[in-house]
Amino acid sequence: MLTSILQAVGLFLATNIDDIIILSLFYARGAGQPGTTRKLLAGQYLGFGGILLAAVLVSLGARSFLPEETLPYFGLIPLALGLYAAWKVWRSDDDDDEGKIADKRISVLTVAAVTFANGGDNIGVYVPVFATVSTSAIVAYCVVFLALVAVLVMAAKFVATRRPIAEVLERWEHILFPLVLIGLGVVILVEGGAFGL
């Protein structure tokens, strides 16, 4: 059991370390808004729960549930969200502070969608692992993964609230947030060969 736990920790870190950047940008976007951490935790758990459910079902033989060739198309989710965020930045009025705050509200569903879309590589890595281990090991992996989701969100909060990083994020978040989402979407689409790319 200890071996499964240690392997789960390593696997989680290898497949989710990039989420710290995305979550840090979400923190910057929600700076000063009440409930930002709660919304990020809820969204991250919802999205990651979907990743785990898909990986477990596929590893148990339910290939028709989520055919592997569909995974790259999840890149459309962050691409669309990033384009929408860029459009909001482009059309925003510099004098409308209330509108700026409303445009930066964090949504649990947006966090969940980005988490799930960014999890195509997670599913691709977890499926072969889950297919080759016992049911108790799968349960151990899932429990460890779910515990580490909270650690990941807190690590992102730590990164986003360090003064030099927070100043950069505060100043450039409105540009970085859409760019990172658009880039993430394009990378997922291209690396997965979506649309024959």
C-alpha atoms as a printed R data frame, in Angstrom:
    type eleno elety resid chain resno       x      y       z
1   ATOM     1    CA   MET     A     1   0.000  0.000   0.000
2   ATOM     2    CA   LEU     A     2   2.851  2.411   0.822
3   ATOM     3    CA   THR     A     3   4.307  1.777  -2.630
4   ATOM     4    CA   SER     A     4   0.974  2.690  -4.263
5   ATOM     5    CA   ILE     A     5   0.783  5.884  -2.204
6   ATOM     6    CA   LEU     A     6   4.315  6.952  -3.132
7   ATOM     7    CA   GLN     A     7   3.694  6.127  -6.792
8   ATOM     8    CA   ALA     A     8   0.444  8.108  -6.664
9   ATOM     9    CA   VAL     A     9   2.252 11.150  -5.236
10  ATOM    10    CA   GLY     A    10   4.885 10.982  -7.985
11  ATOM    11    CA   LEU     A    11   2.281 10.478 -10.698
12  ATOM    12    CA   PHE     A    12   0.170 13.374  -9.431
13  ATOM    13    CA   LEU     A    13   3.153 15.735  -9.293
14  ATOM    14    CA   ALA     A    14   4.292 14.747 -12.788
15  ATOM    15    CA   THR     A    15   0.863 15.285 -14.336
16  ATOM    16    CA   ASN     A    16  -0.344 18.334 -12.385
17  ATOM    17    CA   ILE     A    17   2.616 20.603 -11.676
18  ATOM    18    CA   ASP     A    18   1.625 22.800 -14.630
19  ATOM    19    CA   ASP     A    19  -1.714 23.505 -12.920
20  ATOM    20    CA   ILE     A    20   0.071 25.765 -10.415
21  ATOM    21    CA   ILE     A    21   0.489 28.395 -13.151
22  ATOM    22    CA   ILE     A    22  -3.146 28.230 -14.226
23  ATOM    23    CA   LEU     A    23  -4.421 28.259 -10.641
24  ATOM    24    CA   SER     A    24  -2.115 31.178  -9.797
25  ATOM    25    CA   LEU     A    25  -3.664 33.122 -12.648
26  ATOM    26    CA   PHE     A    26  -7.129 32.264 -11.328
27  ATOM    27    CA   TYR     A    27  -5.996 33.575  -7.918
28  ATOM    28    CA   ALA     A    28  -4.768 36.781  -9.530
29  ATOM    29    CA   ARG     A    29  -8.067 37.117 -11.376
30  ATOM    30    CA   GLY     A    30 -10.023 36.654  -8.139
31  ATOM    31    CA   ALA     A    31  -7.761 38.812  -5.954
32  ATOM    32    CA   GLY     A    32  -9.773 40.675  -3.356
33  ATOM    33    CA   GLN     A    33 -12.979 38.797  -4.100
34  ATOM    34    CA   PRO     A    34 -14.536 36.843  -1.255
35  ATOM    35    CA   GLY     A    35 -14.575 33.072  -1.686
36  ATOM    36    CA   THR     A    36 -11.828 32.810  -4.311
37  ATOM    37    CA   THR     A    37 -10.074 29.891  -2.581
38  ATOM    38    CA   ARG     A    38 -13.367 28.108  -1.983
39  ATOM    39    CA   LYS     A    39 -14.363 28.491  -5.645
40  ATOM    40    CA   LEU     A    40 -10.964 27.320  -6.855
41  ATOM    41    CA   LEU     A    41 -11.076 24.283  -4.560
42  ATOM    42    CA   ALA     A    42 -14.609 23.397  -5.654
43  ATOM    43    CA   GLY     A    43 -13.795 23.857  -9.342
44  ATOM    44    CA   GLN     A    44 -10.547 21.933  -9.085
45  ATOM    45    CA   TYR     A    45 -12.265 19.046  -7.279
46  ATOM    46    CA   LEU     A    46 -15.122 18.998  -9.774
47  ATOM    47    CA   GLY     A    47 -12.797 18.999 -12.783
48  ATOM    48    CA   PHE     A    48 -10.331 16.554 -11.280
49  ATOM    49    CA   GLY     A    49 -13.188 14.287 -10.195
50  ATOM    50    CA   GLY     A    50 -14.245 14.162 -13.839
51  ATOM    51    CA   ILE     A    51 -10.684 13.268 -14.847
52  ATOM    52    CA   LEU     A    52 -10.553 10.442 -12.307
53  ATOM    53    CA   LEU     A    53 -13.993  9.147 -13.274
54  ATOM    54    CA   ALA     A    54 -13.038  9.083 -16.952
55  ATOM    55    CA   ALA     A    55  -9.691  7.396 -16.243
56  ATOM    56    CA   VAL     A    56 -11.238  4.733 -14.006
57  ATOM    57    CA   LEU     A    57 -14.087  3.990 -16.429
58  ATOM    58    CA   VAL     A    58 -11.770  3.772 -19.428
59  ATOM    59    CA   SER     A    59  -9.295  1.579 -17.524
60  ATOM    60    CA   LEU     A    60 -12.132 -0.750 -16.549
61  ATOM    61    CA   GLY     A    61 -12.970 -1.263 -20.202
62  ATOM    62    CA   ALA     A    62 -15.612  1.349 -20.910
63  ATOM    63    CA   ARG     A    63 -13.753  2.658 -23.976
64  ATOM    64    CA   SER     A    64 -17.001  3.756 -25.579
65  ATOM    65    CA   PHE     A    65 -17.454  6.208 -22.680
66  ATOM    66    CA   LEU     A    66 -14.437  8.264 -23.687
67  ATOM    67    CA   PRO     A    67 -12.655  7.110 -26.842
68  ATOM    68    CA   GLU     A    68  -9.015  8.134 -26.801
69  ATOM    69    CA   GLU     A    69  -9.340 10.102 -30.038
70  ATOM    70    CA   THR     A    70 -11.775 12.511 -28.321
71  ATOM    71    CA   LEU     A    71  -9.251 13.679 -25.699
72  ATOM    72    CA   PRO     A    72  -7.518 16.289 -27.906
73  ATOM    73    CA   TYR     A    73 -10.827 18.053 -28.545
74  ATOM    74    CA   PHE     A    74 -10.992 19.017 -24.876
75  ATOM    75    CA   GLY     A    75  -8.551 21.724 -25.959
76  ATOM    76    CA   LEU     A    76 -11.540 23.594 -27.369
77  ATOM    77    CA   ILE     A    77 -12.706 24.368 -23.806
78  ATOM    78    CA   PRO     A    78  -9.732 26.481 -22.622
79  ATOM    79    CA   LEU     A    79  -9.371 27.903 -26.146
80  ATOM    80    CA   ALA     A    80 -12.972 29.172 -26.075
81  ATOM    81    CA   LEU     A    81 -12.636 30.470 -22.501
82  ATOM    82    CA   GLY     A    82  -9.369 32.223 -23.387
83  ATOM    83    CA   LEU     A    83 -10.839 33.818 -26.503
84  ATOM    84    CA   TYR     A    84 -13.838 34.990 -24.482
85  ATOM    85    CA   ALA     A    85 -11.554 36.465 -21.781
86  ATOM    86    CA   ALA     A    86  -9.452 38.185 -24.483
87  ATOM    87    CA   TRP     A    87 -12.592 39.589 -26.080
88  ATOM    88    CA   LYS     A    88 -13.683 40.977 -22.684
89  ATOM    89    CA   VAL     A    89 -10.267 42.640 -22.217
90  ATOM    90    CA   TRP     A    90 -10.390 44.083 -25.722
91  ATOM    91    CA   ARG     A    91 -13.881 45.556 -25.320
92  ATOM    92    CA   SER     A    92 -13.416 46.778 -21.729
93  ATOM    93    CA   ASP     A    93 -13.596 50.470 -20.971
94  ATOM    94    CA   ASP     A    94 -10.620 51.636 -18.903
95  ATOM    95    CA   ASP     A    95 -12.896 53.919 -16.866
96  ATOM    96    CA   ASP     A    96 -15.394 51.203 -15.916
97  ATOM    97    CA   ASP     A    97 -13.929 49.778 -12.683
98  ATOM    98    CA   GLU     A    98 -17.177 48.042 -11.719
99  ATOM    99    CA   GLY     A    99 -17.267 46.269 -15.085
100 ATOM   100    CA   LYS     A   100 -13.650 45.199 -14.672
101 ATOM   101    CA   ILE     A   101 -14.426 43.576 -11.320
102 ATOM   102    CA   ALA     A   102 -17.492 41.802 -12.717
103 ATOM   103    CA   ASP     A   103 -15.424 40.451 -15.638
104 ATOM   104    CA   LYS     A   104 -12.887 38.971 -13.205
105 ATOM   105    CA   ARG     A   105 -15.316 36.962 -11.082
106 ATOM   106    CA   ILE     A   106 -14.190 33.384 -10.600
107 ATOM   107    CA   SER     A   107 -16.679 30.682 -11.545
108 ATOM   108    CA   VAL     A   108 -16.514 27.156 -10.128
109 ATOM   109    CA   LEU     A   109 -17.651 25.785 -13.492
110 ATOM   110    CA   THR     A   110 -14.964 27.709 -15.398
111 ATOM   111    CA   VAL     A   111 -12.259 26.353 -13.090
112 ATOM   112    CA   ALA     A   112 -13.725 22.838 -13.436
113 ATOM   113    CA   ALA     A   113 -13.883 23.084 -17.239
114 ATOM   114    CA   VAL     A   114 -10.277 24.281 -17.514
115 ATOM   115    CA   THR     A   115  -9.118 21.595 -15.065
116 ATOM   116    CA   PHE     A   116 -10.921 18.846 -16.974
117 ATOM   117    CA   ALA     A   117  -9.767 20.108 -20.375
118 ATOM   118    CA   ASN     A   118  -6.188 20.279 -19.141
119 ATOM   119    CA   GLY     A   119  -6.554 16.706 -17.845
120 ATOM   120    CA   GLY     A   120  -6.391 14.905 -21.177
121 ATOM   121    CA   ASP     A   121  -2.756 14.041 -20.500
122 ATOM   122    CA   ASN     A   122  -3.718 12.935 -16.981
123 ATOM   123    CA   ILE     A   123  -6.323 10.538 -18.380
124 ATOM   124    CA   GLY     A   124  -3.812  9.262 -20.928
125 ATOM   125    CA   VAL     A   125  -1.285  8.542 -18.163
126 ATOM   126    CA   TYR     A   126  -3.718  7.255 -15.511
127 ATOM   127    CA   VAL     A   127  -5.545  4.745 -17.742
128 ATOM   128    CA   PRO     A   128  -2.596  2.394 -18.349
129 ATOM   129    CA   VAL     A   129  -1.607  2.629 -14.686
130 ATOM   130    CA   PHE     A   130  -5.146  1.899 -13.471
131 ATOM   131    CA   ALA     A   131  -5.498 -0.938 -15.994
132 ATOM   132    CA   THR     A   132  -2.485 -2.739 -14.543
133 ATOM   133    CA   VAL     A   133  -3.016 -2.380 -10.784
134 ATOM   134    CA   SER     A   134  -5.478 -3.881  -8.320
135 ATOM   135    CA   THR     A   135  -8.768 -2.278  -7.336
136 ATOM   136    CA   SER     A   136  -7.366 -1.398  -3.903
137 ATOM   137    CA   ALA     A   137  -4.408  0.326  -5.574
138 ATOM   138    CA   ILE     A   138  -6.799  2.328  -7.797
139 ATOM   139    CA   VAL     A   139  -8.681  3.419  -4.667
140 ATOM   140    CA   ALA     A   140  -5.383  4.384  -3.002
141 ATOM   141    CA   TYR     A   141  -4.332  6.391  -6.068
142 ATOM   142    CA   CYS     A   142  -7.677  8.215  -6.157
143 ATOM   143    CA   VAL     A   143  -7.597  9.035  -2.433
144 ATOM   144    CA   VAL     A   144  -4.036 10.368  -2.684
145 ATOM   145    CA   PHE     A   145  -4.870 12.354  -5.837
146 ATOM   146    CA   LEU     A   146  -7.907 13.935  -4.205
147 ATOM   147    CA   ALA     A   147  -5.905 14.852  -1.095
148 ATOM   148    CA   LEU     A   148  -3.212 16.418  -3.261
149 ATOM   149    CA   VAL     A   149  -5.727 18.571  -5.148
150 ATOM   150    CA   ALA     A   150  -6.104 20.713  -2.005
151 ATOM   151    CA   VAL     A   151  -2.309 20.875  -1.651
152 ATOM   152    CA   LEU     A   152  -2.042 21.992  -5.280
153 ATOM   153    CA   VAL     A   153  -4.581 24.789  -4.770
154 ATOM   154    CA   MET     A   154  -2.793 25.957  -1.611
155 ATOM   155    CA   ALA     A   155   0.575 25.871  -3.414
156 ATOM   156    CA   ALA     A   156  -0.900 28.038  -6.174
157 ATOM   157    CA   LYS     A   157  -2.256 30.437  -3.555
158 ATOM   158    CA   PHE     A   158   1.189 30.594  -1.950
159 ATOM   159    CA   VAL     A   159   2.826 31.342  -5.318
160 ATOM   160    CA   ALA     A   160   0.207 33.919  -6.309
161 ATOM   161    CA   THR     A   161   0.456 35.801  -3.010
162 ATOM   162    CA   ARG     A   162   4.239 36.250  -2.943
163 ATOM   163    CA   ARG     A   163   4.770 39.988  -3.292
164 ATOM   164    CA   PRO     A   164   6.938 40.054  -6.467
165 ATOM   165    CA   ILE     A   165   4.795 37.425  -8.180
166 ATOM   166    CA   ALA     A   166   1.552 39.016  -7.010
167 ATOM   167    CA   GLU     A   167   2.654 42.393  -8.406
168 ATOM   168    CA   VAL     A   168   3.442 40.876 -11.808
169 ATOM   169    CA   LEU     A   169   0.202 38.885 -11.824
170 ATOM   170    CA   GLU     A   170  -1.838 41.907 -10.759
171 ATOM   171    CA   ARG     A   171  -0.317 44.066 -13.471
172 ATOM   172    CA   TRP     A   172  -0.414 41.513 -16.314
173 ATOM   173    CA   GLU     A   173  -3.188 39.076 -15.340
174 ATOM   174    CA   HIS     A   174  -5.670 40.572 -17.800
175 ATOM   175    CA   ILE     A   175  -3.280 39.672 -20.641
176 ATOM   176    CA   LEU     A   176  -1.694 36.490 -19.208
177 ATOM   177    CA   PHE     A   177  -4.986 34.802 -18.285
178 ATOM   178    CA   PRO     A   178  -6.435 34.742 -21.825
179 ATOM   179    CA   LEU     A   179  -3.030 33.986 -23.381
180 ATOM   180    CA   VAL     A   180  -2.401 31.000 -21.102
181 ATOM   181    CA   LEU     A   181  -5.884 29.579 -21.748
182 ATOM   182    CA   ILE     A   182  -5.587 30.083 -25.519
183 ATOM   183    CA   GLY     A   183  -2.085 28.581 -25.502
184 ATOM   184    CA   LEU     A   184  -3.238 25.643 -23.395
185 ATOM   185    CA   GLY     A   185  -6.126 24.982 -25.776
186 ATOM   186    CA   VAL     A   186  -3.896 25.152 -28.848
187 ATOM   187    CA   VAL     A   187  -1.274 22.857 -27.268
188 ATOM   188    CA   ILE     A   188  -3.911 20.275 -26.313
189 ATOM   189    CA   LEU     A   189  -5.397 20.371 -29.839
190 ATOM   190    CA   VAL     A   190  -2.040 20.212 -31.650
191 ATOM   191    CA   GLU     A   191  -0.368 17.593 -29.420
192 ATOM   192    CA   GLY     A   192  -3.441 15.382 -29.648
193 ATOM   193    CA   GLY     A   193  -3.715 15.728 -33.414
194 ATOM   194    CA   ALA     A   194  -7.222 17.210 -33.316
195 ATOM   195    CA   PHE     A   195  -8.599 18.283 -36.692
196 ATOM   196    CA   GLY     A   196  -5.664 16.533 -38.355
197 ATOM   197    CA   LEU     A   197  -3.127 18.999 -36.901
